Amino acid sequence: MRIEEAIKQKEFKDPYNKAIVNLLYTQSFIVSKQSSLFKPFGLSPEQYNVLRILRGQNGNPITVSSIQERMLNKMSNASRLVEKLKQKGMVVREECPTDRRQVDIVITDKGMKVLSQLEEEIYNLNRQLVQLSENEVDHFNMLLDKLRG
């Protein structure tokens, strides 16, 4: 569906304005689809992002501030997200042995299991949402990277 139809707007001020509106609308659309996928697991897209960051650590602990730096949504409150995941038994918080002021976060087996259960569904959702050929996706990614400078 064209952005004009989606937001019921006949025309845009210029193509740059249209591109920004299109990106914002598309981002909201994707987050909504992801939220529906994560809901049965009791996760938000941001909590899923934290779990993926932790899985990428391969069992090595990471601090909350390092998680925050790697988050897709920089406005997310990583401390709050980690606490919610801890309550669900998907992460553990451990005092750093070398610096008692620092808290290390590690994903649990339960967190890994949830990610594993979601893997195929995410794979399918990504292909459903991005209906482009592999060459088009490569070009699209290049354009998005260029857009961010």
C-alpha positions in Angstrom: 0.0 0.0 0.0 1.3 3.4 -0.9 2.0 5.8 1.9 -0.6 8.3 0.5 -3.3 5.7 0.9 -2.1 4.5 4.3 -2.3 7.9 5.9 -5.0 9.4 3.6 -2.8 12.2 2.3 -3.0 13.2 -1.4 0.4 14.7 -1.7 3.5 15.7 0.2 5.4 19.0 0.4 8.4 17.3 -1.4 9.9 13.8 -1.9 12.1 14.3 1.2 9.2 14.9 3.4 7.4 11.9 1.9 10.5 9.7 2.6 10.7 10.7 6.2 6.9 10.1 6.8 7.2 6.8 4.9 10.1 5.7 7.1 8.3 6.7 10.3 5.1 5.0 9.3 6.9 1.8 8.2 8.9 1.7 11.5 5.6 1.9 13.4 4.1 -0.8 11.2 7.1 -3.2 11.8 7.1 -2.6 15.6 3.4 -3.4 15.7 3.9 -6.7 13.8 6.8 -7.6 16.0 4.9 -6.7 19.2 2.1 -9.1 18.1 4.7 -11.9 17.6 6.5 -11.3 21.0 3.3 -10.9 23.1 2.7 -14.6 23.7 6.2 -14.8 25.1 5.5 -11.8 27.4 8.2 -9.7 25.6 8.3 -6.3 24.1 10.5 -5.6 21.0 13.0 -3.8 23.3 13.2 -6.7 25.7 13.8 -9.0 22.6 16.6 -6.6 21.6 18.2 -7.0 25.0 18.0 -10.8 24.8 19.7 -10.7 21.4 22.5 -8.5 22.6 23.1 -10.8 25.5 23.0 -13.9 23.3 25.7 -12.2 21.1 27.9 -12.1 24.2 28.3 -15.9 24.0 27.9 -16.3 27.8 30.2 -13.4 28.7 28.7 -10.9 31.1 27.9 -7.3 29.9 27.0 -4.2 31.8 23.7 -2.3 31.5 25.5 0.7 30.0 27.0 -1.5 27.3 23.6 -2.9 26.6 22.2 0.6 26.3 24.9 1.6 23.8 23.9 -1.4 21.6 20.2 -0.9 21.8 18.3 -0.2 18.5 16.1 2.3 20.3 18.5 4.6 22.2 15.6 6.0 24.2 14.9 2.6 25.8 15.6 2.3 29.5 18.0 -0.6 29.6 17.9 -0.9 33.4 14.2 -1.2 33.5 14.2 -3.7 30.6 16.9 -5.9 32.3 14.9 -5.8 35.5 11.7 -7.0 33.7 13.7 -9.8 32.0 15.2 -10.8 35.4 11.7 -11.1 36.9 10.8 -13.4 34.0 14.0 -15.5 34.7 15.5 -14.7 31.3 18.6 -12.9 32.7 20.6 -12.8 35.8 22.4 -9.8 37.4 25.7 -10.5 39.1 28.1 -8.2 41.0 31.3 -7.7 39.0 34.2 -9.4 40.9 36.7 -6.7 39.9 34.4 -3.6 40.5 31.6 -4.0 43.1 29.8 -0.9 41.7 29.4 -2.6 38.3 26.6 -5.1 37.7 27.1 -7.7 35.0 24.1 -9.2 33.1 24.0 -12.7 31.6 21.3 -14.4 29.6 19.8 -17.6 31.2 18.9 -20.9 29.6 15.3 -19.8 29.7 16.2 -16.6 27.8 18.1 -18.6 25.2 15.2 -21.0 24.9 12.8 -18.2 24.2 15.1 -16.8 21.5 15.3 -20.2 20.0 11.5 -20.6 19.9 11.2 -17.2 18.3 13.9 -17.7 15.6 11.8 -19.3 12.9 8.9 -17.0 13.5 11.2 -13.9 13.2 12.7 -15.4 10.0 9.3 -15.8 8.5 8.0 -12.4 9.7 11.1 -10.6 8.2 10.4 -12.2 4.8 6.7 -11.3 5.0 7.5 -7.7 5.9 10.4 -7.2 3.4 8.9 -8.4 0.2 12.0 -7.7 -1.9 14.5 -9.9 -3.8 17.9 -10.5 -2.1 19.5 -8.0 -4.6 16.8 -5.4 -3.7 17.4 -6.0 0.0 21.1 -5.5 -0.4 20.5 -2.2 -2.3 17.9 -1.1 0.3 20.3 -1.8 3.1 23.0 0.2 1.3 20.6 3.1 0.9 19.6 3.1 4.6 23.2 3.0 5.6 23.9 6.0 3.2 20.8 7.8 4.6 22.3 7.7 8.1 25.7 8.9 6.8 
